[in-house]
Amino acid sequence: DLAHSYTNGDPVEFLRSMNFSYIGHIHLSDSKPGKVHVPLGEGEIDLFSLYEAIVELGYEGIVNIEGYEPGRGTDLIVSNKRVIDRLTRGGNSPGHAPG
């Protein structure tokens, strides 16, 4: 869970230190001080660098989107998808992917 790794340091460094043969799936969400899971693009995790690391390391398993906020409903789905689309198209400069 990369949001939890943010509370202890850099999620990109954490991901790069992992042995992918032991990873069953990745939980992708954003995070900020005081709130572990927030919608993608609404926290402080450098999602673009994190996505680049996932691709560079050749991970081909399941990635579970865990960006949530109670009560947002379908707006949250649209918001998370927008960020994922930007990440996968490579349309952001390195840094935080805006929502």
C-alpha positions as CSV (number, residue, x, y, z in Angstrom):
1,D,0.0,0.0,0.0
2,L,1.9,3.0,-1.3
3,A,-0.1,5.6,0.7
4,H,1.1,3.8,3.9
5,S,4.7,3.9,2.7
6,Y,4.3,7.7,2.3
7,T,3.9,8.0,6.1
8,N,7.4,6.5,6.5
9,G,9.2,8.0,3.6
10,D,9.3,8.2,-0.2
11,P,6.9,5.7,-1.8
12,V,9.0,5.6,-5.0
13,E,12.1,4.6,-3.1
14,F,10.0,2.0,-1.2
15,L,8.6,0.6,-4.4
16,R,12.1,0.4,-6.0
17,S,13.4,-1.5,-2.9
18,M,10.7,-4.3,-3.3
19,N,11.2,-7.7,-4.8
20,F,8.3,-7.8,-7.3
21,S,8.2,-11.6,-7.1
22,Y,6.6,-11.2,-3.7
23,I,4.1,-8.6,-4.6
24,G,0.5,-9.8,-5.2
25,H,-1.0,-6.4,-6.0
26,I,-0.3,-2.7,-5.5
27,H,-2.7,-0.3,-3.7
28,L,-2.4,3.1,-5.5
29,S,-3.8,6.1,-3.6
30,D,-2.7,9.5,-2.7
31,S,-1.9,10.7,0.8
32,K,-1.2,13.9,2.8
33,P,-0.3,14.7,6.4
34,G,-3.1,13.7,8.7
35,K,-5.0,11.6,6.0
36,V,-3.5,8.4,4.7
37,H,-5.9,7.8,1.8
38,V,-7.2,10.7,-0.4
39,P,-8.4,10.8,-4.0
40,L,-5.7,10.6,-6.6
41,G,-4.2,14.0,-7.3
42,E,-5.5,15.5,-4.0
43,G,-2.5,14.6,-1.8
44,E,1.2,15.0,-1.8
45,I,2.5,11.7,-3.4
46,D,4.4,12.2,-6.6
47,L,2.0,10.0,-8.6
48,F,3.8,10.5,-11.9
49,S,7.2,9.3,-10.5
50,L,5.4,6.4,-8.8
51,Y,3.7,5.4,-12.1
52,E,7.1,5.7,-13.9
53,A,8.7,3.4,-11.3
54,I,5.9,0.8,-11.7
55,V,6.4,0.8,-15.5
56,E,10.3,0.9,-15.3
57,L,10.4,-2.0,-12.9
58,G,8.2,-4.1,-15.2
59,Y,5.4,-4.7,-12.8
60,E,2.5,-6.4,-14.6
61,G,0.2,-7.4,-11.7
62,I,-2.9,-5.9,-10.3
63,V,-3.0,-2.2,-9.3
64,N,-5.9,-1.4,-7.1
65,I,-7.0,2.3,-7.1
66,E,-7.6,3.3,-3.5
67,G,-8.2,7.0,-3.9
68,Y,-11.4,7.5,-2.0
69,E,-13.4,10.0,0.0
70,P,-16.8,9.0,1.6
71,G,-19.8,10.6,0.0
72,R,-18.3,11.7,-3.4
73,G,-19.9,8.9,-5.4
74,T,-19.4,8.9,-9.2
75,D,-17.6,12.2,-9.1
76,L,-14.8,10.4,-7.4
77,I,-14.6,7.7,-10.1
78,V,-14.4,10.4,-12.8
79,S,-11.7,12.3,-10.8
80,N,-9.5,9.2,-10.2
81,K,-9.9,8.1,-13.9
82,R,-8.8,11.6,-15.0
83,V,-5.6,11.3,-13.0
84,I,-5.0,7.7,-14.2
85,D,-5.5,8.8,-17.8
86,R,-2.9,11.6,-17.4
87,L,-0.4,9.2,-15.8
88,T,-0.8,6.5,-18.5
89,R,-0.5,9.0,-21.3
90,G,2.6,10.5,-19.8
91,G,1.0,14.0,-20.1
92,N,2.5,15.3,-16.9
93,S,5.9,16.6,-16.2
94,P,7.6,14.8,-13.3
95,G,5.8,15.8,-10.2
96,H,2.3,15.6,-8.7
97,A,-0.5,14.7,-11.1
98,P,-3.3,17.2,-10.7
99,G,-6.9,16.0,-10.4
